[in-house]
Amino acid sequence: MLSIDTPEVHYPGTQKPSAQDANLKQLAEWIAAGKAPLDDGLAQHLAPKLATGKAGTLQETQGTRAAKFFAKLLKEKLTRPDGTKRRVFLRAADEHFDQYGRLLAYIAPTYSETELAQMTRPQRATFNLLMVEAGWAATLPIFPSIPGYLDLTLLHAAARDAFTAQRGAWAESLMLTGYEFRMCVKLFNVTQKIVKRQKLSASERGSWIERYCVDMTTREIFYPQEYYRVAPYNRLFVWAQDVSDAVAQMNLVPAS
């Protein structure tokens, strides 16, 4: 589902996130000892979330709750008043599939022309937007696959309101977004190799974090390890190879 990210139920591969509890706690200890290849600011942001010893379990619990909420949402929104089922409307990304072969799309109930004429834009929201609104998905727009202005405005407002009201996953202050959890698992693997004194190239040492982060409200662009300086609902991500195009097209400025 484009532009959003829910907590993980399986990662890496088919493993349960709870299996990473001990690894992530060990990562917190390595961070405290200065052994992990990350900056001080990001270290301070992540360490408390990892040191609980239950970071993976929390991810899995929230992922399960997000999946249950989504199933309920599907049943509710795809059922007409007379009990018959609606079809699903799909709007695919310009690049239809990701590296894992998954279709990338915005999805919504299909409404008749009569229904659409009586509905506001928020009332015909995509499931992507509704998951963010409920707090069970974080926004994850990635340049250049960015929603249009009106849709982006709705997505941003929904994310800000869910975060402020501490709805869904945001109710837990020590939660990791799905992308942070995946990042930390990769960081553990890289740090483990460093601790074991295995030789790593500069690119291998930094392979756990690759996307730059833009603050949508200020147009500032931050280095990958500085994403935490941007409020979660203001984040827009850019792959390293797309930074030049993003700076030109969105008139971005370097973060102070």
N, C-alpha and C positions, 0 to 999 in steps of 0.2 A: 504494500500500500504506500504509494508515493508520499513523500514529505513528512512521514511519521515513523516512529520507532517505538515498539512496545517492549516491555521487559521480556527476557528470554525464558523459554520453557526447556529448550535443548540448546546447549552450547558448551564446548565446541562439538561439532558433529551431532551425534545422538546422545551425548552425555548430558546428565542433569546438572544444572548450575550449582546445586548444593554440593556436588562432588568437588567444587573449587574452594570450599570454605577454608580448608587448611592452607591451600596454596596462597589464597589472597591474604590470609593472616600473616603468613611467612613474608609475603611481599611487603606488608606494612612494616615488618621488622627490618627488612632490607632497606626500605625507604628511610626509616629512622636512623639506620646506620650509615646512610649516605652511599649505599651500594647500587641503588637503582639509577638508571640514566634519565632522570627527570629533574626539571627545575624546582627550586624551593617553593615557589608559589603553587604549582600544581601538586607538589608533595603534600603541602599543608591542606590542600583541598581534598585529596584522595585518602590520606592516611587514616583519618577517623572513620571513614566509611569501610575501610578494609580491616581495621584492627579489631572489629567486633567478633571476628571469627565466624560470622554468619552472613557475610555479604552475598555469597552464592545462594544460600537458602532464602534470603529475602528476595533476591532476583527471581528465583523459581516460584516462590509464593505469589509474588506480584504478577508474574507472567501467567500463572494459572488463573488468577482472579481476572486479569485482563481478557484472557481467552473466554472465560465464562460470561463476562459482560458482553463481549462481542457476539457470542452465540445468542444471547438474549436479545441484543440489539437487532441482529439479523431477523430473528423470528418476529419481533415487533414491527419493524419497518417494512418487511416484505410480505406482510399479511394485510390484505385489503379489509375494509369494514365488513364485507360479506363473507370473509373467511378464505377467499381464493388467494393465490400467491402472485406476487409481482415478480417480474424479471429483474435482473440486475443490470444496471447501465455501467459500462466500462469506458473510461477515457485513458488510453494507454500513453505512456511517455513517448517522446520522439525516438529514443532507443528503447524498443519494446521490452527487451529482456536483460536481466543482469547477468553477472558472470556465473551464477548458479543455475541459469535457465529459468528463472522465475519471471513471470509477467509483471511489469511495473505499471501500476495504474491507480487512478482515483475511481472509487466505486460508489454507487448510489442506487437507491430504488428507482425503478422506471415509473414515472407518473404520466398520466394522460395529459393531453393539451388542456383539457378543461380543469384538471387539478392544478397544473402548473400556473394557469392564469389566476388562480385564487391564492397562490402560495407566495410568501416572501422568500428571499434568497436564503436566509437561515433555516426556514422550514423545509427547504429541499436540499439540506446539507448532505454532503457525502459522508460515508461511513468513516472516512479518514478524519474529517473534521469532528464528527461526533465522538470518536475515541479520544481525541485531544480534549474536547470539551469536558468529558467525564474524568479526565486526569489519568486515563489508562494508557495514554500514548504521549510521548514527547514529540515535539516538532523536529523534523530532520530534513529541511529543504536543502538540496545540494545543487549548486550551479552546474550547468545551465538549466536543469529541469525545475524551474521555479514556477509556482502557481501565478496566474494573472493577478493584477493589482487588487481587484475586488476580493478574489478568493484568498489571496495572501493576507489581506487586511482581516478577514474573518478568522483565518487560521491563527494569526498573531494574537488577536483579541481573545480567542478561546483559550489559547495556551497561557496567556498572562492571567486570565481570570481563574483558570484551574490551579495554576501555581500559587496565586495569591490566596485562594480559598483553601488550599491544601487538599484538593480533591484527589481521589484515586491513589495512585502511587506517591503523589506529592505529600501525602499525609505523614510519611515516614521521612524524617529529616536526613537520615543516613542512607537513603536509597541511592543506587547507581542507575542512571538511565541505561537503556539497553546498549547504546554505543559505548558508554563508559565501562560497562561490565566486560564487553568483548575486548575493549582496549586493555583493561587491566589483566585479563587472561593472557593476552599477547605480551604485555609488559613483564608478567611473571616469567614467561618462557625465556625472554631475552635476558632478564636479570639473573635467572638461574644459570644461564651459560656464562655470564660475566663472573658470577661467584665461583663457578667451577674453572675459571680462567681459560675458557675456550676462546679462540681467536674469532673476533667478529669485525666485519668491515663497518665503516661509519654508517652506511645505508642499513645494514643489519641491526645496528644498535638503535636506529631510529625508526625501524619498520613497524613498531607498535602504534605509532601515531603519525598520520600523513595529511590530514585535512586541515587547511587554514579555516579560520572562523571570522565571519563578518557580523558586526552589530548592525542589524537592519535599521535601527533608529538613529545611528550616528554616521553610518557608512564607513566606519573604521574597520580595517582588516588586521587581524591578530595572527601571530605565528601559531602553529598547531598546539604547542604546549601552553598557550595563553587563552584557550577557549573558555576556561573557567571564569575569566574576567567579564564575560558577557552573560547576562541573565539568560537562563535556559530558553525562555520564550522569544528572545531577540536573536537567537543564533541562526545563521545561515552558513553552510559549509561549502568550501571550495577545494577541489583536489589541486595538488601542487602544479600539475601540468596545465591547469585552467586559470591560474592566478592572473596572468597577464590579460587574458580576455575579460575576466571578471572585473579587474581594476578599470579597464577601458570602458566596458559596457555599463557598469554601475557607478562609475566615477568615485571609486573608493579612495580612501586616504589611509596612510599608515597610522596605527594606534600609537598614542603617546606613551 
